[in-house]
Amino acid sequence: MLGGKIAVVTGASRGIGYQSALTLARNGAHVIAIARTVGGLEELDDEIQGLGGTATLVPIDLLDYDAIDRLGASIFERWQKLDILVANAGMLGGLSPVEHIEPKTFEKIQALNVTANWRLICSLSPLLRESQAGRAVFMTSIASEESKPFWGGYATSQAALKSLVKTWAAECSKTSLRINLLDPGPMRTALRAAAMPGEDPDLIGKPAEISGPLLQLLMDDLQEHGLVLDRQTGEFHG
């Protein structure tokens, strides 16, 4: 299905990113797996090899923006293109009244959830345009549309990310590149556990459930562009 395609996955050492990388590898893509945690990446690589797939491990911190620039240059040098970007890395930053958020915490949330994704776009967009059917998927959250108390830092970053991605999509509307967002809904991840410590994990989705919706957004005949796919309903919305 994805044989011969080159894919970047951020936040690939655990949770949704880990399962996204496995899904891509299982379907024939070569995965460039990005995360800070070397142990998690090595575990992912072992599992991908067990599936008969291949991966390139890139242990970098996405707050190192120069490293993101080097990533694009390295991909161009080796493959001259990129077919798939799955931008999953993000942080919650804790829950707090807006006026009590530490400045350094607020800045780090925006730096990782928004600015790092902007730098990825800048670095990788030319490579995605070289693909005959480039696909970019950004994980999002309903928090971008809500104004729940104590979620100000994270919600602000998600709203900004959605606006950034949809604007980039509008700018690429006349190309073959298709750019969308994917809302996984409640899932058994470390971020969710930090936000909802008393929640029963058996009552929410497992990260592996991301596979079907993700593949839907990577198909060569995909027409949807600049939209959000809701994993739980299977429907697209603006």
C-alpha positions in Angstrom: 0.0 0.0 0.0 2.8 2.4 0.9 5.7 0.5 -0.7 8.6 2.7 -1.6 7.4 5.7 0.3 9.5 7.7 2.7 7.8 8.8 5.9 8.7 11.1 8.8 7.0 10.4 12.2 7.6 12.7 15.2 7.1 11.6 18.7 7.7 8.1 17.5 9.0 6.5 20.7 5.7 5.9 22.4 1.9 6.2 22.1 0.3 7.4 19.0 3.6 8.2 17.3 4.9 4.7 18.0 1.8 3.1 16.6 1.7 5.4 13.6 5.3 4.4 12.7 4.4 0.7 13.0 1.4 1.2 10.7 3.5 2.9 8.1 6.2 0.3 8.3 3.7 -2.6 8.2 2.3 -1.1 5.0 5.7 -0.8 3.3 7.0 2.7 4.0 10.5 3.4 5.2 10.0 5.3 8.5 12.2 8.1 9.7 11.4 7.9 13.4 12.0 11.0 15.4 11.9 11.3 19.2 14.1 12.3 22.2 14.1 8.9 23.8 16.7 6.6 22.3 15.4 3.5 24.1 11.9 3.9 22.8 13.3 4.4 19.2 15.4 1.3 19.5 12.4 -0.7 20.7 10.4 0.6 17.8 13.2 -0.3 15.4 13.2 -3.9 16.7 9.5 -4.2 16.2 9.6 -2.7 12.7 12.4 -5.2 11.8 10.3 -8.0 13.2 7.6 -6.9 10.7 10.1 -7.0 7.9 10.1 -3.2 7.6 12.9 -0.6 7.7 13.5 2.5 9.7 16.0 5.3 10.2 16.2 6.5 13.8 16.7 10.2 14.5 17.1 10.9 18.2 16.6 14.7 18.4 14.8 17.2 20.5 12.3 19.1 18.3 13.1 22.2 20.3 16.5 22.1 18.5 15.3 24.0 15.5 18.7 23.8 13.8 18.4 20.0 14.0 15.0 20.2 12.2 16.7 22.2 9.4 19.4 19.6 9.1 16.8 16.9 9.0 15.4 18.3 5.7 18.8 18.6 4.2 19.7 15.0 5.2 16.5 13.6 3.7 17.1 15.5 0.5 20.7 14.3 0.3 19.6 10.6 0.7 16.2 10.4 -1.0 15.6 13.8 -2.8 11.9 13.7 -1.6 9.6 13.0 1.3 6.2 11.3 0.8 4.6 11.4 4.2 4.8 13.6 7.3 3.0 12.5 10.5 3.5 15.3 13.0 2.5 13.8 16.4 4.9 15.2 19.0 3.4 17.5 21.6 3.2 18.3 25.3 0.4 19.1 27.8 2.4 21.3 30.1 0.1 20.7 33.0 -3.3 22.1 33.9 -3.5 25.5 35.5 -5.5 28.7 35.7 -4.2 31.0 32.9 -2.7 33.6 35.2 -0.8 30.8 37.1 1.0 29.3 34.2 4.7 29.8 34.5 6.1 31.9 31.6 8.7 29.3 30.8 6.0 26.5 30.8 3.7 28.5 28.5 6.6 29.3 26.1 7.8 25.7 26.0 4.2 24.5 25.2 4.0 26.9 22.3 7.6 26.1 21.2 7.0 22.4 20.9 3.3 22.3 19.8 3.4 25.2 17.4 6.9 26.5 16.5 8.5 23.1 16.1 5.7 22.1 13.7 6.2 25.4 11.8 9.9 24.6 11.5 9.1 21.1 10.2 6.8 22.6 7.6 9.6 25.0 6.5 12.2 22.2 6.4 10.1 19.5 4.8 7.5 21.2 2.6 9.9 21.4 -0.5 10.6 17.6 -0.1 6.9 16.8 0.2 6.2 18.8 -3.0 8.7 16.5 -4.8 6.5 13.5 -4.1 3.9 12.6 -6.6 1.4 12.3 -3.8 2.8 14.0 -0.7 0.7 13.7 2.4 1.0 15.6 5.7 -1.0 14.7 8.8 -0.9 16.7 12.1 -2.4 15.3 15.3 -4.9 17.7 16.8 -7.3 17.9 19.7 -10.9 19.1 20.4 -9.2 21.3 23.0 -8.5 23.7 20.1 -12.2 24.3 19.9 -13.1 24.4 23.6 -12.4 26.8 26.4 -12.3 24.4 29.3 -11.0 25.9 32.5 -7.3 25.2 33.3 -6.5 24.0 29.7 -5.4 27.5 28.5 -1.7 26.7 27.6 -2.4 23.5 25.7 -5.7 24.7 24.1 -3.9 27.9 22.9 -1.2 25.8 21.2 -3.7 23.5 19.6 -5.8 26.4 18.2 -2.6 28.0 16.8 -1.4 24.7 15.3 -4.8 24.1 13.6 -4.7 27.7 12.1 -1.1 27.2 10.9 -1.8 23.8 9.2 -5.0 25.0 7.6 -3.3 28.1 6.3 -0.4 26.0 4.8 -3.0 23.7 3.3 -4.7 26.7 1.6 -1.4 27.8 0.2 -0.8 24.3 -1.3 -4.3 23.8 -2.7 -3.1 23.9 -6.3 -0.4 21.2 -5.7 -0.7 17.4 -5.4 0.2 17.7 -1.7 -2.7 16.9 0.7 -2.5 18.3 4.2 -5.0 17.4 7.0 -5.4 17.1 10.7 -6.4 14.0 12.6 -8.2 14.2 16.0 -7.6 10.8 17.7 -10.0 11.6 20.5 -9.5 10.1 24.0 -6.6 7.7 23.9 -4.5 5.7 26.3 -1.4 8.0 26.2 1.0 9.6 28.7 -0.5 13.0 27.8 -4.0 11.8 28.5 -3.0 10.1 31.8 -1.4 13.4 33.0 -4.5 15.3 32.1 -7.0 12.8 33.5 -5.2 10.9 36.3 -8.4 9.3 37.7 -9.7 8.0 34.3 -10.1 4.3 33.7 -7.8 3.6 30.7 -9.9 0.6 29.7 -12.7 3.0 28.8 -10.8 5.0 26.2 -9.2 4.1 22.9 -5.8 2.4 22.4 -3.1 4.1 20.3 -3.2 1.2 17.8 -6.7 2.4 16.8 -5.1 5.3 15.0 -4.1 3.0 12.1 -7.2 3.0 10.0 -7.9 6.7 10.0 -4.2 7.5 9.5 -4.0 5.2 6.4 -7.2 6.9 5.1 -5.3 10.2 5.1 -2.3 8.8 3.3 -4.1 7.3 0.2 -2.9 8.4 -3.2 -6.5 9.1 -4.2 -7.3 11.3 -1.2 -9.2 14.4 -2.1 -9.8 16.0 1.3 -7.5 18.9 2.1 -7.2 21.3 4.9 -9.7 19.4 7.1 -9.9 17.6 10.4 -10.7 13.8 10.4 -12.4 12.7 13.6 -11.3 9.2 14.5 -14.3 8.5 16.6 -17.0 9.5 14.0 -15.0 8.9 10.8 -16.2 12.3 9.5 -14.3 15.3 8.2 -15.0 18.8 9.3 -13.4 22.2 8.9 
